[in-house]
Amino acid sequence: MANVLIVGCGAIGTGVATALAKQGHTVTGLKRNPPNTGTTFNYVAAAIASYSHE
């Protein structure tokens, strides 16, 4: 199975991550304030900020 990183685990990202984890993939989700327990995959606390360069 694949190692998957989901950047941004809001409603859609969490749904995708949960479905992939239930299929047997190793999933890690990035989220600003991840839940402490009760998930089917691992979270990493990270703030993904907007970046622009000119």
C-alpha positions in Angstrom: 0.0 0.0 0.0 1.0 3.6 -0.4 2.2 6.3 2.0 -0.1 9.3 1.6 0.2 12.9 2.8 -2.9 15.0 2.9 -2.1 18.7 3.1 -5.1 20.4 4.7 -7.4 18.1 6.6 -10.7 20.0 6.6 -13.9 18.3 5.8 -12.9 17.0 2.4 -9.3 16.1 3.3 -10.3 14.3 6.4 -12.9 12.3 4.4 -10.3 11.3 1.8 -7.7 10.5 4.5 -10.2 8.3 6.4 -11.2 6.4 3.2 -7.6 5.8 2.2 -6.7 4.6 5.7 -9.6 2.2 5.7 -8.3 0.7 2.4 -5.0 0.0 4.2 -2.8 3.0 3.1 -0.6 4.7 5.6 -2.0 8.2 5.8 -0.6 11.4 7.5 -2.7 14.6 7.5 -1.4 18.1 8.1 -3.7 20.3 10.1 -3.3 23.5 12.1 -5.1 22.1 15.1 -5.3 18.3 14.8 -7.6 16.3 17.1 -5.9 14.4 19.9 -7.7 11.1 19.5 -10.3 9.2 17.6 -8.9 9.2 14.1 -8.1 6.4 11.7 -4.8 8.1 10.5 -2.0 10.1 11.9 -1.9 13.9 12.1 1.0 16.4 12.2 0.3 19.9 13.5 1.3 22.4 10.8 0.1 25.7 9.6 0.2 26.0 5.8 0.2 29.7 5.1 -0.3 31.5 1.8 2.9 32.3 0.1 3.4 34.6 -2.9 6.6 35.7 -4.6 7.1 38.1 -7.4 
